[in-house]
Amino acid sequence: MSEKLTITQKAVETYLNKIAEHFKPGTQFTFIARTPGNGKADFVVSTEQLEKAAEVIQRRIEAR
């Protein structure tokens, strides 16, 4: 991982920790940044396994 991505990851983790203060203990967080049309530019920071985060996204899609 590049130095810029490492710095960005640490910044996202810091903000996720601040956001976590507003939720019940044990709440999991996933941050996703993407550039449409560039599949190599995805950036994900998660406090849980990505499979679990993907289950939530799929559940929200199905609930539409």
PDB file with one MODEL, atoms N, CA, C and O in Angstrom:
MODEL        1
ATOM      1  N   MET A   1       0.854  -1.170   0.000  1.00  0.00           N
ATOM      2  CA  MET A   1       0.000   0.000   0.000  1.00  0.00           C
ATOM      3  C   MET A   1       0.901   1.234   0.000  1.00  0.00           C
ATOM      4  O   MET A   1       1.914   1.279   0.699  1.00  0.00           O
ATOM      5  N   SER A   2       0.521   2.220  -0.784  1.00  0.00           N
ATOM      6  CA  SER A   2       1.331   3.433  -0.870  1.00  0.00           C
ATOM      7  C   SER A   2       1.236   4.236   0.430  1.00  0.00           C
ATOM      8  O   SER A   2       0.330   4.033   1.238  1.00  0.00           O
ATOM      9  N   GLU A   3       2.181   5.142   0.609  1.00  0.00           N
ATOM     10  CA  GLU A   3       2.183   5.986   1.805  1.00  0.00           C
ATOM     11  C   GLU A   3       0.904   6.832   1.873  1.00  0.00           C
ATOM     12  O   GLU A   3       0.331   7.015   2.948  1.00  0.00           O
ATOM     13  N   LYS A   4       0.467   7.340   0.726  1.00  0.00           N
ATOM     14  CA  LYS A   4      -0.747   8.159   0.685  1.00  0.00           C
ATOM     15  C   LYS A   4      -1.966   7.350   1.123  1.00  0.00           C
ATOM     16  O   LYS A   4      -2.809   7.848   1.869  1.00  0.00           O
ATOM     17  N   LEU A   5      -2.059   6.107   0.659  1.00  0.00           N
ATOM     18  CA  LEU A   5      -3.179   5.259   1.062  1.00  0.00           C
ATOM     19  C   LEU A   5      -3.107   4.902   2.541  1.00  0.00           C
ATOM     20  O   LEU A   5      -4.139   4.833   3.209  1.00  0.00           O
ATOM     21  N   THR A   6      -1.920   4.677   3.055  1.00  0.00           N
ATOM     22  CA  THR A   6      -1.757   4.384   4.475  1.00  0.00           C
ATOM     23  C   THR A   6      -2.222   5.564   5.322  1.00  0.00           C
ATOM     24  O   THR A   6      -2.916   5.378   6.321  1.00  0.00           O
ATOM     25  N   ILE A   7      -1.843   6.770   4.927  1.00  0.00           N
ATOM     26  CA  ILE A   7      -2.264   7.980   5.644  1.00  0.00           C
ATOM     27  C   ILE A   7      -3.781   8.125   5.565  1.00  0.00           C
ATOM     28  O   ILE A   7      -4.429   8.458   6.558  1.00  0.00           O
ATOM     29  N   THR A   8      -4.341   7.877   4.394  1.00  0.00           N
ATOM     30  CA  THR A   8      -5.793   7.979   4.221  1.00  0.00           C
ATOM     31  C   THR A   8      -6.510   6.943   5.069  1.00  0.00           C
ATOM     32  O   THR A   8      -7.529   7.250   5.688  1.00  0.00           O
ATOM     33  N   GLN A   9      -5.995   5.723   5.108  1.00  0.00           N
ATOM     34  CA  GLN A   9      -6.602   4.673   5.916  1.00  0.00           C
ATOM     35  C   GLN A   9      -6.623   5.077   7.385  1.00  0.00           C
ATOM     36  O   GLN A   9      -7.643   4.903   8.053  1.00  0.00           O
ATOM     37  N   LYS A  10      -5.540   5.602   7.893  1.00  0.00           N
ATOM     38  CA  LYS A  10      -5.477   6.032   9.290  1.00  0.00           C
ATOM     39  C   LYS A  10      -6.465   7.166   9.556  1.00  0.00           C
ATOM     40  O   LYS A  10      -7.094   7.201  10.613  1.00  0.00           O
ATOM     41  N   ALA A  11      -6.607   8.093   8.604  1.00  0.00           N
ATOM     42  CA  ALA A  11      -7.562   9.192   8.766  1.00  0.00           C
ATOM     43  C   ALA A  11      -8.993   8.661   8.813  1.00  0.00           C
ATOM     44  O   ALA A  11      -9.784   9.085   9.656  1.00  0.00           O
ATOM     45  N   VAL A  12      -9.328   7.738   7.914  1.00  0.00           N
ATOM     46  CA  VAL A  12     -10.671   7.144   7.901  1.00  0.00           C
ATOM     47  C   VAL A  12     -10.932   6.417   9.209  1.00  0.00           C
ATOM     48  O   VAL A  12     -12.013   6.551   9.783  1.00  0.00           O
ATOM     49  N   GLU A  13      -9.965   5.654   9.689  1.00  0.00           N
ATOM     50  CA  GLU A  13     -10.128   4.943  10.959  1.00  0.00           C
ATOM     51  C   GLU A  13     -10.383   5.921  12.099  1.00  0.00           C
ATOM     52  O   GLU A  13     -11.210   5.653  12.970  1.00  0.00           O
ATOM     53  N   THR A  14      -9.682   7.051  12.101  1.00  0.00           N
ATOM     54  CA  THR A  14      -9.881   8.065  13.132  1.00  0.00           C
ATOM     55  C   THR A  14     -11.313   8.584  13.103  1.00  0.00           C
ATOM     56  O   THR A  14     -11.959   8.686  14.146  1.00  0.00           O
ATOM     57  N   TYR A  15     -11.809   8.911  11.915  1.00  0.00           N
ATOM     58  CA  TYR A  15     -13.176   9.420  11.797  1.00  0.00           C
ATOM     59  C   TYR A  15     -14.215   8.356  12.126  1.00  0.00           C
ATOM     60  O   TYR A  15     -15.238   8.665  12.738  1.00  0.00           O
ATOM     61  N   LEU A  16     -13.975   7.121  11.735  1.00  0.00           N
ATOM     62  CA  LEU A  16     -14.908   6.049  12.082  1.00  0.00           C
ATOM     63  C   LEU A  16     -14.983   5.877  13.598  1.00  0.00           C
ATOM     64  O   LEU A  16     -16.060   5.630  14.141  1.00  0.00           O
ATOM     65  N   ASN A  17     -13.856   6.005  14.277  1.00  0.00           N
ATOM     66  CA  ASN A  17     -13.872   5.921  15.742  1.00  0.00           C
ATOM     67  C   ASN A  17     -14.688   7.047  16.358  1.00  0.00           C
ATOM     68  O   ASN A  17     -15.384   6.832  17.350  1.00  0.00           O
ATOM     69  N   LYS A  18     -14.613   8.242  15.785  1.00  0.00           N
ATOM     70  CA  LYS A  18     -15.412   9.369  16.277  1.00  0.00           C
ATOM     71  C   LYS A  18     -16.902   9.126  16.022  1.00  0.00           C
ATOM     72  O   LYS A  18     -17.737   9.398  16.884  1.00  0.00           O
ATOM     73  N   ILE A  19     -17.226   8.619  14.848  1.00  0.00           N
ATOM     74  CA  ILE A  19     -18.613   8.307  14.523  1.00  0.00           C
ATOM     75  C   ILE A  19     -19.148   7.219  15.448  1.00  0.00           C
ATOM     76  O   ILE A  19     -20.311   7.256  15.848  1.00  0.00           O
ATOM     77  N   ALA A  20     -18.304   6.257  15.784  1.00  0.00           N
ATOM     78  CA  ALA A  20     -18.711   5.138  16.639  1.00  0.00           C
ATOM     79  C   ALA A  20     -19.216   5.600  18.002  1.00  0.00           C
ATOM     80  O   ALA A  20     -20.005   4.901  18.638  1.00  0.00           O
ATOM     81  N   GLU A  21     -18.776   6.750  18.449  1.00  0.00           N
ATOM     82  CA  GLU A  21     -19.227   7.285  19.738  1.00  0.00           C
ATOM     83  C   GLU A  21     -20.733   7.519  19.760  1.00  0.00           C
ATOM     84  O   GLU A  21     -21.324   7.605  20.836  1.00  0.00           O
ATOM     85  N   HIS A  22     -21.359   7.622  18.605  1.00  0.00           N
ATOM     86  CA  HIS A  22     -22.788   7.910  18.510  1.00  0.00           C
ATOM     87  C   HIS A  22     -23.645   6.655  18.337  1.00  0.00           C
ATOM     88  O   HIS A  22     -24.861   6.748  18.168  1.00  0.00           O
ATOM     89  N   PHE A  23     -23.015   5.494  18.380  1.00  0.00           N
ATOM     90  CA  PHE A  23     -23.709   4.228  18.193  1.00  0.00           C
ATOM     91  C   PHE A  23     -23.499   3.321  19.390  1.00  0.00           C
ATOM     92  O   PHE A  23     -22.630   3.561  20.228  1.00  0.00           O
ATOM     93  N   LYS A  24     -24.306   2.284  19.455  1.00  0.00           N
ATOM     94  CA  LYS A  24     -24.177   1.305  20.526  1.00  0.00           C
ATOM     95  C   LYS A  24     -22.842   0.579  20.407  1.00  0.00           C
ATOM     96  O   LYS A  24     -22.337   0.385  19.301  1.00  0.00           O
ATOM     97  N   PRO A  25     -22.267   0.174  21.545  1.00  0.00           N
ATOM     98  CA  PRO A  25     -21.018  -0.600  21.506  1.00  0.00           C
ATOM     99  C   PRO A  25     -21.200  -1.862  20.655  1.00  0.00           C
ATOM    100  O   PRO A  25     -22.251  -2.503  20.693  1.00  0.00           O
ATOM    101  N   GLY A  26     -20.190  -2.198  19.911  1.00  0.00           N
ATOM    102  CA  GLY A  26     -20.233  -3.390  19.077  1.00  0.00           C
ATOM    103  C   GLY A  26     -20.694  -3.132  17.646  1.00  0.00           C
ATOM    104  O   GLY A  26     -20.630  -4.023  16.799  1.00  0.00           O
ATOM    105  N   THR A  27     -21.162  -1.899  17.376  1.00  0.00           N
ATOM    106  CA  THR A  27     -21.574  -1.561  16.023  1.00  0.00           C
ATOM    107  C   THR A  27     -20.357  -1.630  15.101  1.00  0.00           C
ATOM    108  O   THR A  27     -19.274  -1.164  15.458  1.00  0.00           O
ATOM    109  N   GLN A  28     -20.539  -2.206  13.928  1.00  0.00           N
ATOM    110  CA  GLN A  28     -19.464  -2.355  12.960  1.00  0.00           C
ATOM    111  C   GLN A  28     -19.593  -1.278  11.883  1.00  0.00           C
ATOM    112  O   GLN A  28     -20.701  -0.847  11.563  1.00  0.00           O
ATOM    113  N   PHE A  29     -18.472  -0.848  11.330  1.00  0.00           N
ATOM    114  CA  PHE A  29     -18.462   0.209  10.342  1.00  0.00           C
ATOM    115  C   PHE A  29     -17.643  -0.197   9.127  1.00  0.00           C
ATOM    116  O   PHE A  29     -16.617  -0.869   9.237  1.00  0.00           O
ATOM    117  N   THR A  30     -18.127   0.231   7.962  1.00  0.00           N
ATOM    118  CA  THR A  30     -17.405   0.006   6.718  1.00  0.00           C
ATOM    119  C   THR A  30     -17.474   1.283   5.898  1.00  0.00           C
ATOM    120  O   THR A  30     -18.552   1.833   5.672  1.00  0.00           O
ATOM    121  N   PHE A  31     -16.321   1.744   5.459  1.00  0.00           N
ATOM    122  CA  PHE A  31     -16.217   2.919   4.604  1.00  0.00           C
ATOM    123  C   PHE A  31     -15.797   2.452   3.223  1.00  0.00           C
ATOM    124  O   PHE A  31     -14.817   1.722   3.072  1.00  0.00           O
ATOM    125  N   ILE A  32     -16.553   2.882   2.209  1.00  0.00           N
ATOM    126  CA  ILE A  32     -16.244   2.502   0.833  1.00  0.00           C
ATOM    127  C   ILE A  32     -16.111   3.769  -0.001  1.00  0.00           C
ATOM    128  O   ILE A  32     -17.000   4.620   0.000  1.00  0.00           O
ATOM    129  N   ALA A  33     -15.007   3.883  -0.704  1.00  0.00           N
ATOM    130  CA  ALA A  33     -14.819   4.959  -1.679  1.00  0.00           C
ATOM    131  C   ALA A  33     -14.531   4.296  -3.014  1.00  0.00           C
ATOM    132  O   ALA A  33     -13.764   3.335  -3.087  1.00  0.00           O
ATOM    133  N   ARG A  34     -15.142   4.809  -4.060  1.00  0.00           N
ATOM    134  CA  ARG A  34     -14.920   4.200  -5.374  1.00  0.00           C
ATOM    135  C   ARG A  34     -14.976   5.271  -6.448  1.00  0.00           C
ATOM    136  O   ARG A  34     -15.616   6.309  -6.278  1.00  0.00           O
ATOM    137  N   THR A  35     -14.318   5.014  -7.521  1.00  0.00           N
ATOM    138  CA  THR A  35     -14.363   5.884  -8.687  1.00  0.00           C
ATOM    139  C   THR A  35     -15.072   5.100  -9.784  1.00  0.00           C
ATOM    140  O   THR A  35     -14.497   4.162 -10.337  1.00  0.00           O
ATOM    141  N   PRO A  36     -16.320   5.469 -10.109  1.00  0.00           N
ATOM    142  CA  PRO A  36     -17.043   4.730 -11.147  1.00  0.00           C
ATOM    143  C   PRO A  36     -16.221   4.650 -12.439  1.00  0.00           C
ATOM    144  O   PRO A  36     -15.644   5.635 -12.898  1.00  0.00           O
ATOM    145  N   GLY A  37     -16.193   3.459 -12.993  1.00  0.00           N
ATOM    146  CA  GLY A  37     -15.449   3.248 -14.229  1.00  0.00           C
ATOM    147  C   GLY A  37     -13.991   2.871 -14.016  1.00  0.00           C
ATOM    148  O   GLY A  37     -13.281   2.561 -14.973  1.00  0.00           O
ATOM    149  N   ASN A  38     -13.539   2.896 -12.755  1.00  0.00           N
ATOM    150  CA  ASN A  38     -12.147   2.529 -12.468  1.00  0.00           C
ATOM    151  C   ASN A  38     -12.139   1.495 -11.344  1.00  0.00           C
ATOM    152  O   ASN A  38     -12.050   1.844 -10.167  1.00  0.00           O
ATOM    153  N   GLY A  39     -12.232   0.235 -11.716  1.00  0.00           N
ATOM    154  CA  GLY A  39     -12.286  -0.848 -10.744  1.00  0.00           C
ATOM    155  C   GLY A  39     -11.019  -1.015  -9.925  1.00  0.00           C
ATOM    156  O   GLY A  39     -11.007  -1.767  -8.950  1.00  0.00           O
ATOM    157  N   LYS A  40      -9.955  -0.327 -10.306  1.00  0.00           N
ATOM    158  CA  LYS A  40      -8.705  -0.408  -9.550  1.00  0.00           C
ATOM    159  C   LYS A  40      -8.590   0.692  -8.507  1.00  0.00           C
ATOM    160  O   LYS A  40      -7.595   0.768  -7.786  1.00  0.00           O
ATOM    161  N   ALA A  41      -9.612   1.547  -8.425  1.00  0.00           N
ATOM    162  CA  ALA A  41      -9.541   2.686  -7.516  1.00  0.00           C
ATOM    163  C   ALA A  41     -10.428   2.514  -6.284  1.00  0.00           C
ATOM    164  O   ALA A  41     -10.704   3.489  -5.585  1.00  0.00           O
ATOM    165  N   ASP A  42     -10.874   1.300  -6.010  1.00  0.00           N
ATOM    166  CA  ASP A  42     -11.698   1.053  -4.827  1.00  0.00           C
ATOM    167  C   ASP A  42     -10.869   1.181  -3.563  1.00  0.00           C
ATOM    168  O   ASP A  42      -9.696   0.810  -3.530  1.00  0.00           O
ATOM    169  N   PHE A  43     -11.500   1.716  -2.516  1.00  0.00           N
ATOM    170  CA  PHE A  43     -10.827   1.883  -1.221  1.00  0.00           C
ATOM    171  C   PHE A  43     -11.825   1.507  -0.141  1.00  0.00           C
ATOM    172  O   PHE A  43     -12.899   2.104  -0.057  1.00  0.00           O
ATOM    173  N   VAL A  44     -11.485   0.520   0.691  1.00  0.00           N
ATOM    174  CA  VAL A  44     -12.404   0.030   1.715  1.00  0.00           C
ATOM    175  C   VAL A  44     -11.673  -0.069   3.048  1.00  0.00           C
ATOM    176  O   VAL A  44     -10.578  -0.624   3.137  1.00  0.00           O
ATOM    177  N   VAL A  45     -12.306   0.485   4.085  1.00  0.00           N
ATOM    178  CA  VAL A  45     -11.831   0.313   5.458  1.00  0.00           C
ATOM    179  C   VAL A  45     -13.009  -0.250   6.236  1.00  0.00           C
ATOM    180  O   VAL A  45     -14.096   0.326   6.209  1.00  0.00           O
ATOM    181  N   SER A  46     -12.814  -1.360   6.926  1.00  0.00           N
ATOM    182  CA  SER A  46     -13.914  -1.992   7.640  1.00  0.00           C
ATOM    183  C   SER A  46     -13.447  -2.520   8.989  1.00  0.00           C
ATOM    184  O   SER A  46     -12.310  -2.963   9.149  1.00  0.00           O
ATOM    185  N   THR A  47     -14.356  -2.460   9.950  1.00  0.00           N
ATOM    186  CA  THR A  47     -14.057  -3.011  11.272  1.00  0.00           C
ATOM    187  C   THR A  47     -14.497  -4.464  11.374  1.00  0.00           C
ATOM    188  O   THR A  47     -14.387  -5.082  12.433  1.00  0.00           O
ATOM    189  N   GLU A  48     -14.997  -5.004  10.267  1.00  0.00           N
ATOM    190  CA  GLU A  48     -15.432  -6.393  10.248  1.00  0.00           C
ATOM    191  C   GLU A  48     -14.996  -7.044   8.946  1.00  0.00           C
ATOM    192  O   GLU A  48     -14.453  -6.382   8.062  1.00  0.00           O
ATOM    193  N   GLN A  49     -15.235  -8.333   8.835  1.00  0.00           N
ATOM    194  CA  GLN A  49     -14.905  -9.033   7.600  1.00  0.00           C
ATOM    195  C   GLN A  49     -15.736  -8.457   6.463  1.00  0.00           C
ATOM    196  O   GLN A  49     -16.920  -8.167   6.634  1.00  0.00           O
ATOM    197  N   LEU A  50     -15.119  -8.297   5.320  1.00  0.00           N
ATOM    198  CA  LEU A  50     -15.823  -7.709   4.182  1.00  0.00           C
ATOM    199  C   LEU A  50     -17.044  -8.528   3.771  1.00  0.00           C
ATOM    200  O   LEU A  50     -18.021  -7.966   3.276  1.00  0.00           O
ATOM    201  N   GLU A  51     -17.004  -9.825   3.966  1.00  0.00           N
ATOM    202  CA  GLU A  51     -18.157 -10.665   3.636  1.00  0.00           C
ATOM    203  C   GLU A  51     -19.382 -10.242   4.440  1.00  0.00           C
ATOM    204  O   GLU A  51     -20.496 -10.223   3.917  1.00  0.00           O
ATOM    205  N   LYS A  52     -19.175  -9.904   5.709  1.00  0.00           N
ATOM    206  CA  LYS A  52     -20.282  -9.449   6.568  1.00  0.00           C
ATOM    207  C   LYS A  52     -20.816  -8.107   6.079  1.00  0.00           C
ATOM    208  O   LYS A  52     -22.028  -7.897   6.055  1.00  0.00           O
ATOM    209  N   ALA A  53     -19.929  -7.200   5.690  1.00  0.00           N
ATOM    210  CA  ALA A  53     -20.353  -5.907   5.166  1.00  0.00           C
ATOM    211  C   ALA A  53     -21.118  -6.101   3.856  1.00  0.00           C
ATOM    212  O   ALA A  53     -22.117  -5.425   3.610  1.00  0.00           O
ATOM    213  N   ALA A  54     -20.647  -7.024   3.021  1.00  0.00           N
ATOM    214  CA  ALA A  54     -21.321  -7.298   1.750  1.00  0.00           C
ATOM    215  C   ALA A  54     -22.729  -7.845   1.984  1.00  0.00           C
ATOM    216  O   ALA A  54     -23.642  -7.550   1.213  1.00  0.00           O
ATOM    217  N   GLU A  55     -22.910  -8.633   3.035  1.00  0.00           N
ATOM    218  CA  GLU A  55     -24.245  -9.158   3.370  1.00  0.00           C
ATOM    219  C   GLU A  55     -25.208  -8.010   3.674  1.00  0.00           C
ATOM    220  O   GLU A  55     -26.372  -8.051   3.276  1.00  0.00           O
ATOM    221  N   VAL A  56     -24.726  -6.997   4.374  1.00  0.00           N
ATOM    222  CA  VAL A  56     -25.568  -5.839   4.699  1.00  0.00           C
ATOM    223  C   VAL A  56     -25.958  -5.098   3.429  1.00  0.00           C
ATOM    224  O   VAL A  56     -27.120  -4.734   3.249  1.00  0.00           O
ATOM    225  N   ILE A  57     -24.995  -4.875   2.553  1.00  0.00           N
ATOM    226  CA  ILE A  57     -25.285  -4.177   1.296  1.00  0.00           C
ATOM    227  C   ILE A  57     -26.293  -4.974   0.484  1.00  0.00           C
ATOM    228  O   ILE A  57     -27.243  -4.399  -0.047  1.00  0.00           O
ATOM    229  N   GLN A  58     -26.109  -6.274   0.376  1.00  0.00           N
ATOM    230  CA  GLN A  58     -27.041  -7.112  -0.379  1.00  0.00           C
ATOM    231  C   GLN A  58     -28.427  -7.062   0.241  1.00  0.00           C
ATOM    232  O   GLN A  58     -29.422  -7.009  -0.483  1.00  0.00           O
ATOM    233  N   ARG A  59     -28.512  -7.079   1.555  1.00  0.00           N
ATOM    234  CA  ARG A  59     -29.803  -7.001   2.249  1.00  0.00           C
ATOM    235  C   ARG A  59     -30.505  -5.680   1.933  1.00  0.00           C
ATOM    236  O   ARG A  59     -31.718  -5.660   1.720  1.00  0.00           O
ATOM    237  N   ARG A  60     -29.750  -4.577   1.901  1.00  0.00           N
ATOM    238  CA  ARG A  60     -30.337  -3.272   1.586  1.00  0.00           C
ATOM    239  C   ARG A  60     -30.817  -3.216   0.136  1.00  0.00           C
ATOM    240  O   ARG A  60     -31.849  -2.612  -0.153  1.00  0.00           O
ATOM    241  N   ILE A  61     -30.068  -3.846  -0.777  1.00  0.00           N
ATOM    242  CA  ILE A  61     -30.468  -3.897  -2.187  1.00  0.00           C
ATOM    243  C   ILE A  61     -31.796  -4.648  -2.304  1.00  0.00           C
ATOM    244  O   ILE A  61     -32.707  -4.203  -3.001  1.00  0.00           O
ATOM    245  N   GLU A  62     -31.898  -5.771  -1.628  1.00  0.00           N
ATOM    246  CA  GLU A  62     -33.106  -6.602  -1.699  1.00  0.00           C
ATOM    247  C   GLU A  62     -34.305  -5.936  -1.042  1.00  0.00           C
ATOM    248  O   GLU A  62     -35.446  -6.237  -1.392  1.00  0.00           O
ATOM    249  N   ALA A  63     -34.064  -5.032  -0.093  1.00  0.00           N
ATOM    250  CA  ALA A  63     -35.150  -4.359   0.612  1.00  0.00           C
ATOM    251  C   ALA A  63     -35.778  -3.219  -0.202  1.00  0.00           C
ATOM    252  O   ALA A  63     -36.809  -2.671   0.190  1.00  0.00           O
ATOM    253  N   ARG A  64     -35.178  -2.874  -1.297  1.00  0.00           N
ATOM    254  CA  ARG A  64     -35.723  -1.776  -2.132  1.00  0.00           C
ATOM    255  C   ARG A  64     -37.049  -2.113  -2.720  1.00  0.00           C
ATOM    256  O   ARG A  64     -37.631  -1.300  -3.439  1.00  0.00           O
TER     257      ARG A  64
ENDMDL
END
